[in-house]
Amino acid sequence: MKPGTVDPDAQLRLLNLPVPIEVIEDSVGRPAAITIPLAINSGLTRFSRLAQQQLTNSKIGAQKITAINDLWQVNDEWWREHPVSRRYYQITTQSDRRLTIFKDDLNGNWYCQKGE
């Protein structure tokens, strides 16, 4: 293959995909507790898509959120078919774990963003 060409059979590997999580919100919609998937809790950084799905479906008990360290809103790509509207929180759990989570304002689901 010539330099600068792309192998059409090469597989694209997506990095830092958000992992769906369960969040209990307080009376004003802020995260109060989180159920952390085992994949996030174990600190694994590399695993196959199948292993990630299996681990994502394995959860440990709910962890109380003891602090919201930072929060920010991202509204982007409004002109595309799938715009982005997310409210991010950097949190600390009762086990002293710092995580970045977000709520997708378009579908109402919560996610954890790896790469802490």
N, C-alpha and C positions, 0 to 999 in steps of 0.2 A: 504494500500500500504506500502511496506517495505521501510525503509529509504534508500536513495540513488538510488531509482528507478524513472524512468520518466513516468509520466502519458501520454499514447499515445494520449489521447483525449485533452490534454492541447493545447491551442492555443499559437503560437509564436507571440509575439508582438515586432515589430521592432521599435527601438528608433532612433531618430535623422535622419530620412530620409530626403534627400535633396528635396527641393521644387523647381519645375521649375519656372523660372522668365524670364522677358524680359529685355534685356540690350541693350542700344545704345552704341556702341564702338566708340572711337576716331580714328584718322587716323592711329594710330599704333596698334590698337586692344585692347587698355585698356578700361575698363568700364568708360563711361562718364555720363550716366543716367540709372536709374533702375525703372522699374514698379514693385512695391511691392505688392504681393498678400495680401489681407485683413487678412489672417490667420497669416502672419508674422507681419504685422503692428499692429494688435490688441494685440499682446503679449500673445496669447493663448498658453498654454503649454501642455494641455491635451484635446484631442478631438478625436472622432471616425474617422475611415477611410473615411466614407461617408461625414461627416461634413468637414473633411480636404479637400476632393476633391471639395466640394461645395465652401468652402472659398478660396481655391487656384484659382478657376475660377473667383472669385470676386476680382477685382483689383482696387487700387486707382491710381491716376495720376502718371505720371513719376516724379521721384525725381532726381534732379541733384546731382551728386557725387562731393562733395566739397574737399574730401581728400582720397588718397589711403595711409592708415597707414602702411600696411605691405603687402607683397606678397611672395608666395612661390610655388614651383612646386612639385607635387607628382607623381612619376612614380613607380608603384608597380605591383606585381603579373603578370609580363610580360609572365610568363610561363603558365598561365591559359587561358582558353577559352575566358574570359572576363577580360583583363588587365585593370589597372587603370592608366590614364594619365590626370591629372588635374592641372590647374593653379588657385591657391587660391588668393583672395584679401580680406583684411580686409579694409572696406571702412567706410566713414562717409558721410551721405546724407545731403541735404540742411536743413532737419528738425532735424539735429544733432543726427541722429540715427546711431549707429555703427552696421554693419552687416558683416558677413563672407559669401562671394559669391565665386563661382568657375565656370570656363569654362571647360567642358569636352572636352579635345583635340581630343577624338576619334569620338564624334558625333557632336561637335560644339555647343552644347546647354549650356545655363547658368542655374545655380541653386543657391539657398540660403541654407546654412547649418545652421539649428537652433542650439541652445545651445550656444548662444553668451556669 
